[in-house]
């Protein structure tokens, strides 16, 4: 039986690439889409793909009410992502979250409702395989190296900071240990904000400039040696599509919230 998907953010940069990939899939069907800009149109007309004959709605609530689905895929913006996810859970639908910018408190609330409703929620700050490996390698390094800082790069139009990738990385490392600071932040001479933001035990610096797509870098430091692990995205959304399809196929195999694509991979 085909997996029925409602895709929020279906006409965006990554969402449209995912929609086109779903059109070519044999086991996934897009039954509704969400896009305020293209509401009341057919997604196939918007993306010039006849196989995508599902309607586009202005809100997730409208899409969920109009068309039963198995999985809701959240690929919009941080200011509406949480309400979309909660609406889907209340409808009894599994959820994949691809939107960045949700906080640990947001995820804690989502996790409670997912458990109550006996549904799966897979939150992935970045679907690229190289990001999955960056996270796993960083977790290994943090067990041996107590000092690190995270640098989050993105294009100048990205509003949320830090990125979901950086937030997820910091969260994961917090489960191992907080990074150590030789000089505590309160003892900084000068402008303490230049040391970055302290988030779940890690220092994070967010850079927003033209010329970047999305990049994440973590630097581990020890006396007379350092280790740098970095992920760089290109201009294509294809690296995210493969991971997103995998998430769709796996999110109904567990109950509760899982953060990170590696949670459904054999790593």
LINDA-V142651 format. One record per residue. N is the residue number from 0. RES is the residue in one small letter. PSI is psi in whole degrees, 0 to 359 (none if undefined). NEAR is the number of other ideal C-beta (glycine too) atoms within 12 Angstrom. D_LAST is the distance of its C-alpha to the last C-alpha in Angstrom with 1 decimal. Layout:
N_RES_PSI_NEAR_D_LAST + N_RES_PSI_NEAR_D_LAST
This chain:
0_x_136_9_28.1 + 1_x_143_17_27.2 + 2_x_125_30_25.2 + 3_x_127_27_27.7 + 4_x_138_48_26.8 + 5_x_123_51_28.8 + 6_x_113_54_27.8 + 7_x_128_49_29.1 + 8_x_30_41_29.6 + 9_x_343_48_29.9 + 10_x_6_35_32.2 + 11_x_182_29_30.4 + 12_x_306_26_28.7 + 13_x_322_39_25.2 + 14_x_320_41_26.5 + 15_x_323_33_28.8 + 16_x_321_32_26.3 + 17_x_317_43_24.1 + 18_x_317_48_27.4 + 19_x_326_31_28.3 + 20_x_321_34_25.0 + 21_x_324_39_25.5 + 22_x_331_29_29.0 + 23_x_358_18_27.7 + 24_x_149_24_25.3 + 25_x_344_14_26.4 + 26_x_5_16_24.6 + 27_x_134_34_25.0 + 28_x_131_28_28.4 + 29_x_113_43_29.4 + 30_x_339_33_32.3 + 31_x_157_41_33.1 + 32_x_157_52_32.4 + 33_x_125_49_33.3 + 34_x_115_36_35.1 + 35_x_324_23_38.1 + 36_x_325_19_39.4 + 37_x_23_27_39.4 + 38_x_148_24_40.2 + 39_x_15_17_42.5 + 40_x_169_24_41.4 + 41_x_136_26_39.4 + 42_x_327_40_36.0 + 43_x_322_25_36.8 + 44_x_320_18_39.9 + 45_x_318_27_38.1 + 46_x_3_31_35.3 + 47_x_48_16_37.7 + 48_x_103_24_35.5 + 49_x_334_14_37.7 + 50_x_343_21_34.8 + 51_x_80_36_34.0 + 52_x_21_21_37.0 + 53_x_154_35_35.8 + 54_x_156_28_37.9 + 55_x_132_39_37.0 + 56_x_159_32_37.8 + 57_x_331_23_38.5 + 58_x_158_24_36.4 + 59_x_322_44_33.4 + 60_x_318_23_35.8 + 61_x_316_24_38.0 + 62_x_316_40_35.3 + 63_x_324_37_33.9 + 64_x_328_19_37.4 + 65_x_328_23_38.5 + 66_x_115_26_35.7 + 67_x_141_19_33.5 + 68_x_166_35_29.9 + 69_x_326_32_26.6 + 70_x_135_45_24.4 + 71_x_127_51_25.7 + 72_x_117_55_23.9 + 73_x_113_52_24.9 + 74_x_46_45_25.3 + 75_x_245_39_28.6 + 76_x_156_28_29.6 + 77_x_330_29_29.1 + 78_x_343_15_32.6 + 79_x_352_25_32.2 + 80_x_313_37_28.5 + 81_x_313_30_28.7 + 82_x_324_26_31.8 + 83_x_315_41_30.3 + 84_x_315_44_27.3 + 85_x_322_32_29.7 + 86_x_318_28_32.0 + 87_x_317_43_29.3 + 88_x_321_35_28.3 + 89_x_336_22_32.0 + 90_x_0_29_32.3 + 91_x_34_22_29.7 + 92_x_136_40_27.1 + 93_x_156_38_23.3 + 94_x_136_50_22.3 + 95_x_128_49_19.9 + 96_x_117_48_20.8 + 97_x_356_49_20.6 + 98_x_136_44_23.5 + 99_x_166_40_23.2 + 100_x_350_33_25.7 + 101_x_145_40_25.2 + 102_x_169_23_25.6 + 103_x_325_24_24.0 + 104_x_320_14_27.2 + 105_x_313_31_26.8 + 106_x_326_35_23.3 + 107_x_318_20_24.8 + 108_x_317_21_27.5 + 109_x_319_38_25.4 + 110_x_319_29_23.2 + 111_x_314_18_26.4 + 112_x_322_28_27.8 + 113_x_319_35_24.6 + 114_x_317_19_24.8 + 115_x_321_18_28.5 + 116_x_358_24_28.3 + 117_x_48_16_25.4 + 118_x_160_34_23.5 + 119_x_138_35_20.0 + 120_x_122_48_19.5 + 121_x_112_43_16.5 + 122_x_121_43_17.3 + 123_x_110_46_15.7 + 124_x_332_42_17.6 + 125_x_125_43_16.5 + 126_x_356_45_14.9 + 127_x_138_35_14.5 + 128_x_325_25_11.4 + 129_x_331_26_12.9 + 130_x_319_39_13.1 + 131_x_316_36_9.5 + 132_x_322_24_9.1 + 133_x_315_37_12.4 + 134_x_314_41_11.4 + 135_x_317_29_8.5 + 136_x_323_29_11.0 + 137_x_322_42_13.8 + 138_x_321_30_12.6 + 139_x_313_20_12.5 + 140_x_322_30_15.9 + 141_x_339_31_17.4 + 142_x_338_17_17.4 + 143_x_336_17_19.7 + 144_x_117_28_21.6 + 145_x_353_21_23.5 + 146_x_130_28_24.8 + 147_x_161_40_23.3 + 148_x_148_36_24.4 + 149_x_135_46_22.9 + 150_x_127_33_24.7 + 151_x_114_42_24.4 + 152_x_140_30_26.2 + 153_x_169_33_27.4 + 154_x_161_23_30.5 + 155_x_345_15_33.7 + 156_x_358_16_33.8 + 157_x_118_29_30.7 + 158_x_323_17_32.2 + 159_x_138_27_29.4 + 160_x_133_28_28.5 + 161_x_172_39_26.1 + 162_x_165_40_23.8 + 163_x_326_44_21.1 + 164_x_314_49_18.5 + 165_x_319_44_20.3 + 166_x_315_40_20.9 + 167_x_320_48_17.3 + 168_x_314_49_16.4 + 169_x_319_42_19.4 + 170_x_316_35_18.6 + 171_x_317_38_15.2 + 172_x_332_39_16.9 + 173_x_337_25_19.7 + 174_x_347_21_17.7 + 175_x_306_25_17.6 + 176_x_158_20_21.1 + 177_x_149_20_23.6 + 178_x_147_33_24.4 + 179_x_145_20_27.6 + 180_x_124_22_30.7 + 181_x_317_16_33.3 + 182_x_116_14_35.9 + 183_x_149_13_35.5 + 184_x_321_19_35.8 + 185_x_348_10_39.1 + 186_x_6_11_40.5 + 187_x_132_17_39.8 + 188_x_126_11_43.0 + 189_x_222_10_43.5 + 190_x_108_9_41.4 + 191_x_332_17_38.4 + 192_x_338_13_36.7 + 193_x_347_12_36.1 + 194_x_3_23_33.5 + 195_x_183_28_31.3 + 196_x_141_24_30.3 + 197_x_116_24_28.9 + 198_x_118_29_26.1 + 199_x_45_28_24.2 + 200_x_9_27_24.7 + 201_x_147_40_24.1 + 202_x_127_37_26.7 + 203_x_135_35_26.1 + 204_x_122_29_28.4 + 205_x_125_36_28.6 + 206_x_131_25_30.3 + 207_x_105_23_31.8 + 208_x_151_15_33.6 + 209_x_149_12_34.5 + 210_x_341_15_32.6 + 211_x_151_24_29.1 + 212_x_274_29_26.8 + 213_x_128_41_23.7 + 214_x_152_32_22.3 + 215_x_137_44_20.5 + 216_x_138_32_20.9 + 217_x_133_41_20.3 + 218_x_121_26_22.6 + 219_x_135_29_22.3 + 220_x_137_21_25.6 + 221_x_162_16_27.1 + 222_x_122_9_30.7 + 223_x_18_5_31.2 + 224_x_153_13_27.6 + 225_x_157_17_25.1 + 226_x_126_22_21.6 + 227_x_128_21_21.1 + 228_x_127_31_17.9 + 229_x_141_25_19.0 + 230_x_136_36_18.1 + 231_x_131_23_21.1 + 232_x_149_30_21.8 + 233_x_198_15_24.4 + 234_x_350_15_27.1 + 235_x_150_15_25.4 + 236_x_1_29_23.4 + 237_x_320_22_21.6 + 238_x_332_28_18.3 + 239_x_332_42_18.3 + 240_x_313_32_19.5 + 241_x_317_26_16.7 + 242_x_324_35_14.3 + 243_x_319_43_17.2 + 244_x_320_36_17.8 + 245_x_317_29_14.3 + 246_x_318_44_14.9 + 247_x_319_45_18.3 + 248_x_345_29_17.2 + 249_x_341_27_14.8 + 250_x_338_39_16.9 + 251_x_11_28_19.3 + 252_x_2_19_17.0 + 253_x_171_19_17.1 + 254_x_138_20_19.9 + 255_x_190_27_20.1 + 256_x_133_35_18.5 + 257_x_138_32_14.9 + 258_x_118_38_14.4 + 259_x_135_36_11.8 + 260_x_333_41_10.2 + 261_x_342_32_6.6 + 262_x_346_27_8.3 + 263_x_15_29_8.8 + 264_x_157_22_5.7 + 265_x_77_10_3.8 + 266_x_none_15_0.0
